[in-house]
Amino acid sequence: MSTPIPDLHDAVREKYGRIATGEVKGCGCGCATSAAAVSSEVGYTRDQLAALPEGADLGLGCGNPLQHAALRSGEVVLDLGSGAGMDVFLAAREVGPTGRVLGVDMTPAMVEKARGNAARAGVGNVEFRLGDIEHLPVDDASVDAIISNCVINLATDKPRVFREALRVLKPGGRLVVSDLVLERALPDQLRSSVEAYVGCVAGASLLADYLGQLVVAGFEDVALLERRSYGDAEVFGGEPWMREASRAILSAKIRAYKPAA
């Protein structure tokens, strides 16, 4: 049996706070020569990257949820774990001046950074709130769409995250996420590693469990839209058990709907 990982919320907040302030490189869910290289590799277009305010892209994604979100003018969108605001700013372009995009993040330094990015870029249809995605500071049935990128795997109570998402969505609203999931269980050494947890690995769920939790929460039409290998032995270390574990990790794009009635 694996040893429980202590103080996970504090560990995650500390790690991503250091990324926000530039103390460490933005390398939570992937590594490359630059943040832009990570984002390009996981599916963001040149146009999207060029449109971002400076400092919004920290290279923390494992996919591009906006590819399948089908956002429309005037919609209200919520980003779970919004970081420095990358997906919030891109969504704001799609919903236009009559729409609004909320970002929720548990790390004060990230929220501060995102707010500063918005102010400097003059983006007025966005808002960043400090909060936990397991206890969203968002009203019931108030958003049309939820997006999230490589964040839910960090939550210790994923079923609650999905229940909260269902609560804040309007009837018929949709959830579209990019996240890391597992094809098979990880070795105990990796599951009990705090470093692996904050790096989006040890907290990842089996794909079948992830999809099943969405159904149990009350979502319908749950669909796996894309899946691809995400393992990189150099990211996780050189020990043989780590190299083997890296091959169990997938990047998945998933969409689900709140029932219309």
C-alpha positions as CSV (number, residue, x, y, z in Angstrom):
1,M,0.0,0.0,0.0
2,S,1.3,3.5,-0.9
3,T,2.1,6.0,1.8
4,P,-0.3,8.9,1.9
5,I,1.1,12.2,0.6
6,P,0.9,14.9,3.3
7,D,-0.1,18.5,2.9
8,L,-0.8,18.2,-0.8
9,H,-2.7,21.5,-1.1
10,D,0.2,23.3,0.5
11,A,2.7,21.6,-1.7
12,V,0.8,22.4,-4.9
13,R,0.3,26.1,-3.8
14,E,4.0,26.4,-3.0
15,K,5.2,24.9,-6.2
16,Y,2.9,27.0,-8.5
17,G,3.5,30.1,-6.5
18,R,7.2,29.8,-7.2
19,I,6.4,29.3,-10.9
20,A,4.2,32.5,-10.9
21,T,6.9,34.6,-9.4
22,G,9.5,33.2,-11.8
23,E,11.6,31.5,-9.1
24,V,11.4,28.2,-10.9
25,K,10.7,27.4,-14.5
26,G,7.1,26.8,-15.6
27,C,7.3,23.0,-15.9
28,G,4.5,21.5,-14.1
29,C,2.9,19.1,-16.6
30,G,5.6,19.1,-19.2
31,C,9.1,20.4,-20.0
32,A,10.6,21.9,-23.1
33,T,13.0,24.7,-24.0
34,S,10.4,27.4,-23.4
35,A,6.8,27.8,-22.2
36,A,5.8,28.6,-25.8
37,A,7.4,25.4,-27.0
38,V,5.3,23.4,-24.5
39,S,2.1,25.1,-25.5
40,S,2.8,24.7,-29.2
41,E,3.5,21.0,-28.7
42,V,0.2,20.4,-26.9
43,G,-2.0,22.1,-29.5
44,Y,-2.1,25.9,-29.3
45,T,-1.8,27.7,-32.6
46,R,0.7,30.4,-33.5
47,D,-2.3,32.9,-33.7
48,Q,-3.4,32.0,-30.2
49,L,0.1,32.3,-28.7
50,A,0.7,35.6,-30.5
51,A,-2.5,37.0,-29.0
52,L,-1.6,36.3,-25.4
53,P,-0.6,39.1,-23.0
54,E,3.1,38.8,-22.0
55,G,3.5,36.5,-19.0
56,A,0.2,34.6,-19.5
57,D,1.8,31.4,-21.0
58,L,3.8,29.6,-18.4
59,G,3.9,26.3,-20.3
60,L,1.8,24.3,-17.8
61,G,-0.7,22.7,-20.2
62,C,-1.1,19.2,-21.5
63,G,-3.6,20.0,-24.2
64,N,-5.7,22.8,-25.6
65,P,-9.3,22.5,-24.3
66,L,-10.5,25.4,-26.4
67,Q,-10.2,23.2,-29.5
68,H,-13.4,21.5,-28.5
69,A,-15.1,24.0,-26.3
70,A,-17.0,25.7,-29.2
71,L,-17.4,28.9,-27.3
72,R,-19.9,31.5,-28.6
73,S,-20.2,35.2,-28.5
74,G,-21.9,36.4,-25.2
75,E,-21.2,33.2,-23.2
76,V,-20.0,33.1,-19.6
77,V,-17.0,30.7,-19.3
78,L,-15.2,29.4,-16.2
79,D,-11.6,28.2,-16.2
80,L,-10.7,25.8,-13.4
81,G,-7.1,26.4,-12.3
82,S,-6.6,29.5,-14.4
83,G,-2.9,30.1,-13.5
84,A,-1.6,33.2,-15.2
85,G,-4.7,33.5,-17.4
86,M,-3.7,31.9,-20.7
87,D,-6.9,30.0,-21.4
88,V,-9.0,32.8,-19.9
89,F,-7.6,35.4,-22.3
90,L,-8.0,33.1,-25.3
91,A,-11.6,32.3,-24.3
92,A,-12.3,36.1,-23.8
93,R,-11.4,36.6,-27.5
94,E,-14.0,34.0,-28.5
95,V,-16.9,35.2,-26.3
96,G,-16.3,38.8,-27.2
97,P,-17.2,42.0,-25.3
98,T,-20.7,40.7,-24.5
99,G,-19.3,37.6,-22.9
100,R,-17.3,37.1,-19.7
101,V,-14.6,34.7,-18.5
102,L,-13.9,33.8,-14.9
103,G,-10.7,32.2,-13.8
104,V,-10.4,30.4,-10.4
105,D,-7.0,29.5,-8.9
106,M,-5.9,28.4,-5.4
107,T,-2.5,30.1,-5.6
108,P,-2.5,33.8,-4.6
109,A,0.6,34.6,-6.7
110,M,-1.0,33.2,-9.8
111,V,-4.2,35.2,-9.3
112,E,-2.1,38.4,-8.7
113,K,-0.1,37.6,-11.9
114,A,-3.2,37.0,-13.9
115,R,-4.9,40.2,-12.7
116,G,-1.7,42.1,-13.6
117,N,-1.6,40.6,-17.0
118,A,-5.3,41.6,-17.6
119,A,-4.7,45.1,-16.5
120,R,-1.6,45.7,-18.6
121,A,-3.3,44.2,-21.7
122,G,-6.5,46.2,-21.1
123,V,-8.7,43.0,-21.2
124,G,-12.0,44.0,-19.5
125,N,-14.2,40.9,-19.9
126,V,-12.2,38.7,-17.5
127,E,-12.1,38.2,-13.8
128,F,-9.8,36.2,-11.6
129,R,-10.9,34.8,-8.3
130,L,-8.9,33.1,-5.5
131,G,-10.5,29.8,-4.7
132,D,-10.3,26.1,-4.6
133,I,-11.9,24.1,-7.5
134,E,-13.3,21.7,-4.9
135,H,-15.2,24.7,-3.4
136,L,-15.9,27.1,-6.3
137,P,-16.5,30.7,-5.5
138,V,-19.1,30.8,-8.3
139,D,-22.9,31.0,-8.2
140,D,-25.2,28.0,-9.0
141,A,-26.2,27.7,-12.7
142,S,-24.2,30.8,-13.7
143,V,-21.8,29.6,-16.5
144,D,-22.3,28.3,-20.0
145,A,-19.1,26.4,-20.3
146,I,-16.2,25.2,-18.1
147,I,-12.7,24.6,-19.4
148,S,-9.6,23.3,-17.6
149,N,-6.1,22.4,-18.5
150,C,-3.9,19.9,-16.6
151,V,-5.4,20.9,-13.2
152,I,-8.0,18.5,-12.0
153,N,-5.4,15.8,-11.7
154,L,-4.0,17.9,-8.8
155,A,-7.2,17.8,-6.8
156,T,-7.4,15.4,-4.0
157,D,-11.2,15.1,-4.2
158,K,-11.9,14.8,-7.9
159,P,-15.6,13.7,-7.5
160,R,-16.2,16.9,-5.6
161,V,-14.6,18.9,-8.3
162,F,-17.0,17.4,-10.8
163,R,-20.0,17.9,-8.5
164,E,-19.0,21.6,-8.2
165,A,-18.6,21.9,-11.9
166,L,-22.1,20.5,-12.4
167,R,-23.5,22.9,-9.8
168,V,-22.2,26.1,-11.4
169,L,-23.1,25.1,-15.0
170,K,-26.4,26.2,-16.5
171,P,-28.7,23.4,-17.7
172,G,-27.3,22.1,-20.9
173,G,-23.9,23.6,-20.2
174,R,-20.6,21.8,-21.1
175,L,-17.3,20.9,-19.5
176,V,-14.3,20.5,-21.7
177,V,-10.9,19.6,-20.1
178,S,-7.4,18.6,-21.1
179,D,-5.9,16.5,-18.3
180,L,-3.4,13.8,-17.5
181,V,-4.8,10.3,-16.9
182,L,-3.4,6.8,-16.6
183,E,-3.7,3.7,-18.7
184,R,-2.7,1.6,-15.8
185,A,-1.8,2.1,-12.1
186,L,1.5,3.7,-11.1
187,P,4.1,2.1,-8.9
188,D,3.7,2.9,-5.2
189,Q,7.0,4.8,-5.2
190,L,5.6,7.3,-7.7
191,R,2.2,7.6,-6.2
192,S,3.7,8.5,-2.8
193,S,6.0,11.2,-4.2
194,V,5.1,14.8,-3.5
195,E,7.3,16.0,-6.4
196,A,5.5,13.7,-8.8
197,Y,2.1,14.9,-7.4
198,V,2.7,18.6,-7.9
199,G,4.1,17.6,-11.4
200,C,0.7,16.4,-12.4
201,V,1.6,12.7,-12.3
202,A,1.0,11.0,-9.0
203,G,-2.5,12.4,-8.6
204,A,-3.7,11.3,-12.1
205,S,-6.7,8.9,-12.2
206,L,-7.2,5.9,-14.3
207,L,-8.9,7.0,-17.5
208,A,-11.9,4.7,-16.8
209,D,-12.3,6.1,-13.3
210,Y,-12.1,9.7,-14.5
211,L,-14.9,9.2,-17.0
212,G,-16.9,7.2,-14.5
213,Q,-16.6,10.0,-11.9
214,L,-18.1,12.4,-14.3
215,V,-21.1,10.1,-14.8
216,V,-21.6,9.6,-11.1
217,A,-21.5,13.4,-10.6
218,G,-24.5,13.7,-12.9
219,F,-22.9,14.6,-16.3
220,E,-24.2,13.0,-19.5
221,D,-22.8,12.4,-23.0
222,V,-19.4,12.0,-21.5
223,A,-16.9,11.6,-24.3
224,L,-13.2,11.0,-24.7
225,L,-12.3,13.2,-27.6
226,E,-8.6,12.7,-27.9
227,R,-5.9,10.7,-26.1
228,R,-2.2,10.6,-26.7
229,S,0.9,9.4,-24.9
230,Y,2.5,12.0,-22.6
231,G,5.2,10.0,-20.9
232,D,8.7,11.3,-21.0
233,A,11.3,9.4,-18.9
234,E,13.5,12.5,-18.7
235,V,10.7,14.4,-17.0
236,F,10.2,11.8,-14.2
237,G,13.8,10.8,-13.6
238,G,16.2,8.1,-14.7
239,E,15.3,5.3,-12.3
240,P,13.9,2.2,-14.1
241,W,10.6,2.2,-12.2
242,M,10.1,5.9,-13.2
243,R,10.8,5.2,-16.8
244,E,8.3,2.4,-16.8
245,A,5.7,4.6,-15.0
246,S,6.1,7.3,-17.7
247,R,4.6,5.0,-20.2
248,A,1.4,4.8,-18.3
249,I,0.5,8.5,-18.6
250,L,-1.9,9.9,-21.2
251,S,-3.0,13.3,-22.2
252,A,-6.7,13.2,-22.7
253,K,-9.4,15.7,-23.9
254,I,-12.8,15.0,-22.4
255,R,-16.2,16.7,-22.9
256,A,-19.4,16.2,-20.8
257,Y,-22.7,18.0,-20.5
258,K,-25.0,19.0,-17.7
259,P,-28.5,17.7,-18.4
260,A,-30.7,20.3,-20.0
261,A,-33.6,19.6,-17.6
